[in-house]
Amino acid sequence: MNETETVQCAKAVAQFRGLYARVALKLGVDASYISRIARGERKSKVAAKALVKEFNKIVASMRNGSARFSKKPYVVLGLQCPCCKTPQKVQVAVHIGVGNVGGERISCISCDHHFKVTIPEKIIREPFPA
């Protein structure tokens, strides 16, 4: 294995190392809960879907040869399910320039209720309420 392959391998390991923590942060739960879901000890459709999505992002970044995860490409925004009132956190992609004000549908981590989240056109400053 040459030096470039070694560096790529180390980057891949670093990206996979934080997988459960990133998914847990996104869903507002503990990383050990995500670990149990990954091992099949617990069941959650929402968490399993988030795990697969994050895993696919890592694989795609390895194929593209980019180390996208070195910086946070998102901000965490706290919100509440309108149905069951469960507080949760979502990651909002950070883009410089025109914002996406159309909104996106997400599902609640507790009751699986789908609801639309609309992000304001301009976010003035941090920190965001969690």
OpenMM code with the backbone's topology and positions (N, CA, C; nanometers):
from openmm import Vec3, app, unit

residues = "MET ASN GLU THR GLU THR VAL GLN CYS ALA LYS ALA VAL ALA GLN PHE ARG GLY LEU TYR ALA ARG VAL ALA LEU LYS LEU GLY VAL ASP ALA SER TYR ILE SER ARG ILE ALA ARG GLY GLU ARG LYS SER LYS VAL ALA ALA LYS ALA LEU VAL LYS GLU PHE ASN LYS ILE VAL ALA SER MET ARG ASN GLY SER ALA ARG PHE SER LYS LYS PRO TYR VAL VAL LEU GLY LEU GLN CYS PRO CYS CYS LYS THR PRO GLN LYS VAL GLN VAL ALA VAL HIS ILE GLY VAL GLY ASN VAL GLY GLY GLU ARG ILE SER CYS ILE SER CYS ASP HIS HIS PHE LYS VAL THR ILE PRO GLU LYS ILE ILE ARG GLU PRO PHE PRO ALA".split()
positions = [
    Vec3(0.0853, -0.1168, 0.0000),
    Vec3(0.0000, 0.0000, 0.0000),
    Vec3(0.0901, 0.1233, 0.0000),
    Vec3(0.0653, 0.2130, -0.0969),
    Vec3(0.1480, 0.3331, -0.1008),
    Vec3(0.0931, 0.4390, -0.0052),
    Vec3(0.1642, 0.5513, 0.0034),
    Vec3(0.1287, 0.6551, 0.1008),
    Vec3(-0.0089, 0.7152, 0.0730),
    Vec3(-0.0432, 0.7360, -0.0525),
    Vec3(-0.1737, 0.7923, -0.0879),
    Vec3(-0.2863, 0.6996, -0.0448),
    Vec3(-0.2697, 0.5697, -0.0667),
    Vec3(-0.3718, 0.4740, -0.0244),
    Vec3(-0.3840, 0.4701, 0.1272),
    Vec3(-0.2725, 0.4837, 0.1961),
    Vec3(-0.2728, 0.4853, 0.3420),
    Vec3(-0.3488, 0.6064, 0.3946),
    Vec3(-0.3257, 0.7219, 0.3341),
    Vec3(-0.3950, 0.8439, 0.3748),
    Vec3(-0.5447, 0.8303, 0.3483),
    Vec3(-0.5814, 0.7757, 0.2325),
    Vec3(-0.7227, 0.7555, 0.1994),
    Vec3(-0.7888, 0.6601, 0.2986),
    Vec3(-0.7175, 0.5559, 0.3353),
    Vec3(-0.7685, 0.4589, 0.4316),
    Vec3(-0.7907, 0.5259, 0.5679),
    Vec3(-0.6956, 0.6063, 0.6093),
    Vec3(-0.7083, 0.6759, 0.7383),
    Vec3(-0.8265, 0.7715, 0.7382),
    Vec3(-0.8491, 0.8411, 0.6265),
    Vec3(-0.9633, 0.9321, 0.6158),
    Vec3(-1.0947, 0.8545, 0.6237),
    Vec3(-1.1007, 0.7400, 0.5565),
    Vec3(-1.2222, 0.6574, 0.5584),
    Vec3(-1.2518, 0.6095, 0.7000),
    Vec3(-1.1489, 0.5654, 0.7703),
    Vec3(-1.1675, 0.5189, 0.9080),
    Vec3(-1.2190, 0.6330, 0.9952),
    Vec3(-1.1643, 0.7529, 0.9783),
    Vec3(-1.2078, 0.8682, 1.0572),
    Vec3(-1.3535, 0.9023, 1.0290),
    Vec3(-1.3944, 0.8914, 0.9039),
    Vec3(-1.5337, 0.9217, 0.8686),
    Vec3(-1.6285, 0.8190, 0.9283),
    Vec3(-1.5940, 0.6918, 0.9216),
    Vec3(-1.6809, 0.5894, 0.9783),
    Vec3(-1.6824, 0.5948, 1.1304),
    Vec3(-1.5720, 0.6383, 1.1917),
    Vec3(-1.5630, 0.6440, 1.3375),
    Vec3(-1.6717, 0.7337, 1.3963),
    Vec3(-1.7059, 0.8417, 1.3308),
    Vec3(-1.8052, 0.9352, 1.3837),
    Vec3(-1.9468, 0.9115, 1.3338),
    Vec3(-1.9695, 0.7999, 1.2664),
    Vec3(-2.0999, 0.7726, 1.2041),
    Vec3(-2.2145, 0.7767, 1.3052),
    Vec3(-2.2054, 0.6995, 1.4132),
    Vec3(-2.3135, 0.6934, 1.5114),
    Vec3(-2.3349, 0.8291, 1.5786),
    Vec3(-2.2258, 0.8990, 1.6081),
    Vec3(-2.2368, 1.0295, 1.6735),
    Vec3(-2.3062, 1.1313, 1.5836),
    Vec3(-2.2743, 1.1316, 1.4535),
    Vec3(-2.3393, 1.2252, 1.3616),
    Vec3(-2.4881, 1.1961, 1.3486),
    Vec3(-2.5234, 1.0684, 1.3379),
    Vec3(-2.6648, 1.0309, 1.3274),
    Vec3(-2.7371, 1.0660, 1.4575),
    Vec3(-2.6738, 1.0388, 1.5713),
    Vec3(-2.7349, 1.0699, 1.7010),
    Vec3(-2.7570, 1.2202, 1.7153),
    Vec3(-2.6605, 1.2991, 1.6743),
    Vec3(-2.6729, 1.4446, 1.6817),
    Vec3(-2.7876, 1.4921, 1.5934),
    Vec3(-2.7966, 1.4358, 1.4759),
    Vec3(-2.9021, 1.4738, 1.3814),
    Vec3(-3.0405, 1.4437, 1.4388),
    Vec3(-3.0545, 1.3307, 1.5061),
    Vec3(-3.1840, 1.2899, 1.5593),
    Vec3(-3.2096, 1.3370, 1.7022),
    Vec3(-3.1058, 1.3907, 1.7666),
    Vec3(-3.1224, 1.4385, 1.9035),
    Vec3(-3.1315, 1.3271, 2.0057),
    Vec3(-3.0624, 1.2159, 1.9792),
    Vec3(-3.0626, 1.1021, 2.0708),
    Vec3(-2.9193, 1.0687, 2.1092),
    Vec3(-2.9014, 0.9699, 2.1967),
    Vec3(-2.7686, 0.9280, 2.2394),
    Vec3(-2.7061, 0.8358, 2.1347),
    Vec3(-2.5754, 0.8432, 2.1178),
    Vec3(-2.5043, 0.7610, 2.0193),
    Vec3(-2.5145, 0.6118, 2.0527),
    Vec3(-2.5253, 0.5776, 2.1805),
    Vec3(-2.5380, 0.4361, 2.2172),
    Vec3(-2.6696, 0.3776, 2.1669),
    Vec3(-2.7739, 0.4604, 2.1607),
    Vec3(-2.9025, 0.4156, 2.1066),
    Vec3(-2.8886, 0.3841, 1.9573),
    Vec3(-2.8172, 0.4695, 1.8851),
    Vec3(-2.7939, 0.4467, 1.7417),
    Vec3(-2.7113, 0.3203, 1.7227),
    Vec3(-2.6146, 0.2976, 1.8098),
    Vec3(-2.5329, 0.1770, 1.8033),
    Vec3(-2.6178, 0.0514, 1.8206),
    Vec3(-2.7111, 0.0560, 1.9149),
    Vec3(-2.7998, -0.0592, 1.9368),
    Vec3(-2.8895, -0.0853, 1.8167),
    Vec3(-2.9330, 0.0206, 1.7523),
    Vec3(-3.0151, 0.0051, 1.6316),
    Vec3(-2.9315, -0.0574, 1.5202),
    Vec3(-2.8077, -0.0132, 1.5062),
    Vec3(-2.7196, -0.0675, 1.4025),
    Vec3(-2.6906, -0.2153, 1.4252),
    Vec3(-2.6819, -0.2583, 1.5517),
    Vec3(-2.6572, -0.3989, 1.5833),
    Vec3(-2.7839, -0.4831, 1.5799),
    Vec3(-2.9005, -0.4193, 1.5641),
    Vec3(-3.0264, -0.4922, 1.5583),
    Vec3(-3.0903, -0.5181, 1.6930),
    Vec3(-3.0365, -0.4592, 1.7992),
    Vec3(-3.0922, -0.4784, 1.9327),
    Vec3(-3.2167, -0.3934, 1.9561),
    Vec3(-3.2281, -0.2833, 1.8836),
    Vec3(-3.3440, -0.1937, 1.8905),
    Vec3(-3.3941, -0.1697, 1.7492),
    Vec3(-3.5158, -0.1183, 1.7369),
    Vec3(-3.5727, -0.0911, 1.6054),
    Vec3(-3.6252, 0.0520, 1.5998),
    Vec3(-3.5916, 0.1203, 1.4917),
    Vec3(-3.6432, 0.2546, 1.4639),
    Vec3(-3.6271, 0.2784, 1.3148),
    Vec3(-3.7383, 0.2945, 1.2457),
    Vec3(-3.7326, 0.3187, 1.1013),
    Vec3(-3.6603, 0.4485, 1.0698),
    Vec3(-3.6872, 0.5517, 1.1480),
    Vec3(-3.6265, 0.6820, 1.1247),
    Vec3(-3.4753, 0.6755, 1.1459),
    Vec3(-3.4319, 0.6141, 1.2553),
    Vec3(-3.2888, 0.6050, 1.2839),
    Vec3(-3.2182, 0.5151, 1.1827),
    Vec3(-3.2805, 0.4051, 1.1431),
    Vec3(-3.2201, 0.3163, 1.0442),
    Vec3(-3.2036, 0.3879, 0.9109),
    Vec3(-3.3034, 0.4656, 0.8738),
    Vec3(-3.2960, 0.5423, 0.7485),
    Vec3(-3.1838, 0.6464, 0.7556),
    Vec3(-3.1716, 0.7125, 0.8698),
    Vec3(-3.0651, 0.8120, 0.8878),
    Vec3(-2.9271, 0.7467, 0.8849),
    Vec3(-2.9142, 0.6261, 0.9431),
    Vec3(-2.7874, 0.5525, 0.9396),
    Vec3(-2.7477, 0.5193, 0.7963),
    Vec3(-2.8427, 0.4691, 0.7189),
    Vec3(-2.8146, 0.4332, 0.5792),
    Vec3(-2.7761, 0.5574, 0.4993),
    Vec3(-2.8467, 0.6669, 0.5221),
    Vec3(-2.8169, 0.7908, 0.4501),
    Vec3(-2.6755, 0.8404, 0.4811),
    Vec3(-2.6383, 0.8402, 0.6091),
    Vec3(-2.5043, 0.8864, 0.6482),
    Vec3(-2.3961, 0.7914, 0.5957),
    Vec3(-2.4238, 0.6614, 0.6001),
    Vec3(-2.3304, 0.5627, 0.5469),
    Vec3(-2.3080, 0.5873, 0.3975),
    Vec3(-2.4156, 0.6094, 0.3241),
    Vec3(-2.4041, 0.6343, 0.1799),
    Vec3(-2.3283, 0.7625, 0.1499),
    Vec3(-2.3415, 0.8645, 0.2362),
    Vec3(-2.2638, 0.9876, 0.2179),
    Vec3(-2.1141, 0.9601, 0.2315),
    Vec3(-2.0787, 0.8763, 0.3293),
    Vec3(-1.9377, 0.8425, 0.3496),
    Vec3(-1.8832, 0.7675, 0.2290),
    Vec3(-1.9576, 0.6681, 0.1823),
    Vec3(-1.9140, 0.5892, 0.0664),
    Vec3(-1.8999, 0.6786, -0.0555),
    Vec3(-1.9951, 0.7694, -0.0772),
    Vec3(-1.9886, 0.8608, -0.1917),
    Vec3(-1.8672, 0.9525, -0.1821),
    Vec3(-1.8371, 1.0013, -0.0605),
    Vec3(-1.7209, 1.0897, -0.0456),
    Vec3(-1.5906, 1.0133, -0.0690),
    Vec3(-1.5891, 0.8840, -0.0321),
    Vec3(-1.4691, 0.8035, -0.0574),
    Vec3(-1.4517, 0.7803, -0.2083),
    Vec3(-1.5613, 0.7575, -0.2775),
    Vec3(-1.5529, 0.7377, -0.4230),
    Vec3(-1.5081, 0.8644, -0.4934),
    Vec3(-1.5546, 0.9797, -0.4434),
    Vec3(-1.5179, 1.1070, -0.5051),
    Vec3(-1.3799, 1.1540, -0.4615),
    Vec3(-1.3254, 1.0916, -0.3593),
    Vec3(-1.1937, 1.1302, -0.3104),
    Vec3(-1.1949, 1.2590, -0.2308),
    Vec3(-1.3117, 1.3016, -0.1835),
    Vec3(-1.3181, 1.4262, -0.1081),
    Vec3(-1.3273, 1.3967, 0.0410),
    Vec3(-1.2762, 1.4869, 0.1183),
    Vec3(-1.2863, 1.4759, 0.2643),
    Vec3(-1.3859, 1.5801, 0.3112),
    Vec3(-1.5106, 1.5624, 0.2744),
    Vec3(-1.6152, 1.6587, 0.3031),
    Vec3(-1.6430, 1.6743, 0.4503),
    Vec3(-1.6126, 1.5745, 0.5290),
    Vec3(-1.6533, 1.5770, 0.6685),
    Vec3(-1.5541, 1.6479, 0.7588),
    Vec3(-1.4500, 1.7072, 0.7006),
    Vec3(-1.3533, 1.7765, 0.7845),
    Vec3(-1.4120, 1.9059, 0.8415),
    Vec3(-1.5053, 1.9699, 0.7707),
    Vec3(-1.5737, 2.0878, 0.8197),
    Vec3(-1.7201, 2.0533, 0.8368),
    Vec3(-1.7887, 2.1265, 0.9224),
    Vec3(-1.9316, 2.1027, 0.9388),
    Vec3(-2.0055, 2.1700, 0.8231),
    Vec3(-2.0643, 2.0910, 0.7322),
    Vec3(-2.1378, 2.1516, 0.6201),
    Vec3(-2.2828, 2.1818, 0.6576),
    Vec3(-2.3113, 2.1950, 0.7876),
    Vec3(-2.4486, 2.2151, 0.8321),
    Vec3(-2.4513, 2.2893, 0.9654),
    Vec3(-2.5686, 2.3394, 0.9986),
    Vec3(-2.5938, 2.3920, 1.1319),
    Vec3(-2.7081, 2.3104, 1.1914),
    Vec3(-2.7115, 2.2986, 1.3212),
    Vec3(-2.8149, 2.2218, 1.3891),
    Vec3(-2.9248, 2.3179, 1.4341),
    Vec3(-3.0473, 2.2851, 1.3985),
    Vec3(-3.1615, 2.3689, 1.4304),
    Vec3(-3.2586, 2.2885, 1.5164),
    Vec3(-3.2973, 2.3418, 1.6311),
    Vec3(-3.3918, 2.2737, 1.7186),
    Vec3(-3.5351, 2.3043, 1.6779),
    Vec3(-3.6204, 2.2030, 1.6826),
    Vec3(-3.7621, 2.2218, 1.6534),
    Vec3(-3.8437, 2.1217, 1.7310),
    Vec3(-3.9767, 2.1283, 1.7149),
    Vec3(-4.0665, 2.0430, 1.7920),
    Vec3(-4.1699, 1.9826, 1.6983),
    Vec3(-4.1987, 1.8546, 1.7164),
    Vec3(-4.3010, 1.7877, 1.6357),
    Vec3(-4.4369, 1.8512, 1.6656),
    Vec3(-4.5123, 1.8924, 1.5634),
    Vec3(-4.6424, 1.9527, 1.5896),
    Vec3(-4.7455, 1.8523, 1.6425),
    Vec3(-4.7210, 1.7237, 1.6231),
    Vec3(-4.8165, 1.6215, 1.6650),
    Vec3(-4.7957, 1.5800, 1.8113),
    Vec3(-4.6732, 1.5335, 1.8436),
    Vec3(-4.6481, 1.4810, 1.9789),
    Vec3(-4.5644, 1.5741, 2.0658),
    Vec3(-4.5212, 1.6869, 2.0097),
    Vec3(-4.4443, 1.7899, 2.0834),
    Vec3(-4.3058, 1.7428, 2.1282),
    Vec3(-4.2507, 1.6392, 2.0644),
    Vec3(-4.1170, 1.5912, 2.0985),
    Vec3(-4.0122, 1.6878, 2.0439),
    Vec3(-3.9224, 1.7388, 2.1308),
    Vec3(-3.8158, 1.8246, 2.0788),
    Vec3(-3.7140, 1.7400, 2.0020),
    Vec3(-3.6655, 1.7931, 1.8907),
    Vec3(-3.5654, 1.7232, 1.8116),
    Vec3(-3.4800, 1.8237, 1.7376),
    Vec3(-3.3716, 1.7752, 1.6829),
    Vec3(-3.2784, 1.8616, 1.6122),
    Vec3(-3.2672, 1.8151, 1.4677),
    Vec3(-3.2552, 1.9107, 1.3759),
    Vec3(-3.2332, 1.8787, 1.2357),
    Vec3(-3.1080, 1.9518, 1.1890),
    Vec3(-3.0428, 1.8941, 1.0914),
    Vec3(-2.9255, 1.9569, 1.0332),
    Vec3(-2.9694, 2.0315, 0.9079),
    Vec3(-2.9303, 2.1583, 0.8992),
    Vec3(-2.9628, 2.2409, 0.7846),
    Vec3(-2.8330, 2.2671, 0.7101),
    Vec3(-2.8317, 2.2344, 0.5800),
    Vec3(-2.7115, 2.2520, 0.4996),
    Vec3(-2.6736, 2.3989, 0.4940),
    Vec3(-2.5436, 2.4251, 0.5036),
    Vec3(-2.4930, 2.5605, 0.4967),
    Vec3(-2.4546, 2.5889, 0.3520),
    Vec3(-2.5218, 2.6857, 0.2934),
    Vec3(-2.4907, 2.7277, 0.1573),
    Vec3(-2.4711, 2.8782, 0.1580),
    Vec3(-2.3694, 2.9222, 0.0903),
    Vec3(-2.3477, 3.0655, 0.0782),
    Vec3(-2.4217, 3.1100, -0.0468),
    Vec3(-2.4983, 3.2153, -0.0324),
    Vec3(-2.5748, 3.2639, -0.1477),
    Vec3(-2.7227, 3.2486, -0.1235),
    Vec3(-2.7940, 3.2088, -0.2272),
    Vec3(-2.9388, 3.1996, -0.2216),
    Vec3(-2.9808, 3.0849, -0.1317),
    Vec3(-3.0738, 3.1100, -0.0418),
    Vec3(-3.1220, 3.0079, 0.0501),
    Vec3(-3.2351, 2.9278, -0.0094),
    Vec3(-3.2579, 2.8097, 0.0446),
    Vec3(-3.3683, 2.7248, 0.0035),
    Vec3(-3.4835, 2.7517, 0.0993),
    Vec3(-3.5840, 2.8257, 0.0518),
    Vec3(-3.6941, 2.8642, 0.1386),
    Vec3(-3.8181, 2.7788, 0.1147),
    Vec3(-3.8099, 2.6797, 0.0269),
    Vec3(-3.9254, 2.5968, -0.0055),
    Vec3(-3.9676, 2.5047, 0.1061),
    Vec3(-3.8753, 2.4606, 0.1880),
    Vec3(-3.9055, 2.3699, 0.2971),
    Vec3(-3.8858, 2.2244, 0.2571),
    Vec3(-3.8847, 2.1398, 0.3576),
    Vec3(-3.8645, 1.9973, 0.3352),
    Vec3(-3.9465, 1.9209, 0.4377),
    Vec3(-3.9955, 1.8038, 0.3988),
    Vec3(-4.0742, 1.7211, 0.4902),
    Vec3(-3.9798, 1.6272, 0.5651),
    Vec3(-3.9963, 1.6222, 0.6977),
    Vec3(-3.9188, 1.5296, 0.7795),
    Vec3(-4.0157, 1.4487, 0.8637),
    Vec3(-3.9663, 1.3412, 0.9225),
    Vec3(-4.0521, 1.2607, 1.0087),
    Vec3(-4.0008, 1.2683, 1.1526),
    Vec3(-4.0944, 1.2666, 1.2450),
    Vec3(-4.0647, 1.2764, 1.3881),
    Vec3(-3.9914, 1.1503, 1.4345),
    Vec3(-3.8964, 1.1669, 1.5261),
    Vec3(-3.8216, 1.0522, 1.5773),
    Vec3(-3.9041, 0.9697, 1.6750),
    Vec3(-4.0135, 1.0267, 1.7291),
    Vec3(-4.0965, 0.9534, 1.8244),
    Vec3(-4.2187, 0.8899, 1.7589),
    Vec3(-4.2998, 0.9734, 1.6934),
    Vec3(-4.4294, 0.9250, 1.6446),
    Vec3(-4.4308, 0.8991, 1.4939),
    Vec3(-4.3218, 0.9269, 1.4245),
    Vec3(-4.3102, 0.9056, 1.2793),
    Vec3(-4.4035, 0.9960, 1.1984),
    Vec3(-4.4580, 1.1002, 1.2624),
    Vec3(-4.5438, 1.1970, 1.1926),
    Vec3(-4.4574, 1.2781, 1.0960),
    Vec3(-4.5033, 1.2950, 0.9733),
    Vec3(-4.4302, 1.3750, 0.8741),
    Vec3(-4.4813, 1.5183, 0.8782),
    Vec3(-4.3881, 1.6127, 0.8838),
    Vec3(-4.4277, 1.7530, 0.8824),
    Vec3(-4.3251, 1.8338, 0.8055),
    Vec3(-4.3677, 1.9496, 0.7594),
    Vec3(-4.2834, 2.0341, 0.6751),
    Vec3(-4.2041, 2.1319, 0.7610),
    Vec3(-4.0762, 2.1440, 0.7309),
    Vec3(-3.9884, 2.2388, 0.7987),
    Vec3(-3.9480, 2.3432, 0.6967),
    Vec3(-3.9759, 2.4679, 0.7263),
    Vec3(-3.9383, 2.5765, 0.6369),
    Vec3(-3.8296, 2.6588, 0.7041),
    Vec3(-3.7219, 2.6793, 0.6322),
    Vec3(-3.6087, 2.7559, 0.6832),
    Vec3(-3.6211, 2.8989, 0.6320),
    Vec3(-3.6018, 2.9981, 0.7188),
    Vec3(-3.6102, 3.1363, 0.6714),
    Vec3(-3.5044, 3.1643, 0.5647),
    Vec3(-3.5335, 3.2616, 0.4786),
    Vec3(-3.4430, 3.2931, 0.3686),
    Vec3(-3.3037, 3.3297, 0.4184),
    Vec3(-3.2978, 3.4079, 0.5241),
    Vec3(-3.1688, 3.4463, 0.5796),
    Vec3(-3.1661, 3.4118, 0.7274),
    Vec3(-3.0603, 3.3483, 0.7687),
    Vec3(-3.0371, 3.3226, 0.9100),
    Vec3(-2.9313, 3.4231, 0.9519),
    Vec3(-2.9665, 3.5070, 1.0450),
    Vec3(-2.8821, 3.6207, 1.0787),
    Vec3(-2.7528, 3.5818, 1.1488),
    Vec3(-2.7603, 3.5020, 1.2555),
    Vec3(-2.6389, 3.4677, 1.3303),
    Vec3(-2.6621, 3.3443, 1.4145),
    Vec3(-2.5545, 3.2900, 1.4687),
    Vec3(-2.5600, 3.1785, 1.5605),
    Vec3(-2.5509, 3.2335, 1.7021),
    Vec3(-2.5679, 3.1632, 1.8058),
    Vec3(-2.6049, 3.0224, 1.8149),
    Vec3(-2.7545, 3.0050, 1.7925),
    Vec3(-2.7915, 2.8888, 1.7450),
    Vec3(-2.9301, 2.8577, 1.7194),
    Vec3(-2.9908, 2.7932, 1.8430),
    Vec3(-3.1183, 2.8186, 1.8685),
    Vec3(-3.1814, 2.7530, 1.9832),
    Vec3(-3.1909, 2.6039, 1.9604),
    Vec3(-3.1617, 2.5251, 2.0606),
    Vec3(-3.1674, 2.3784, 2.0449),
    Vec3(-3.2792, 2.3184, 2.1248),
] * unit.nanometer
topology = app.Topology()
chain = topology.addChain("A")
for resn in residues:
    res = topology.addResidue(resn, chain)
    for name in ("N", "CA", "C"):
        topology.addAtom(name, app.Element.getBySymbol(name[0]), res)
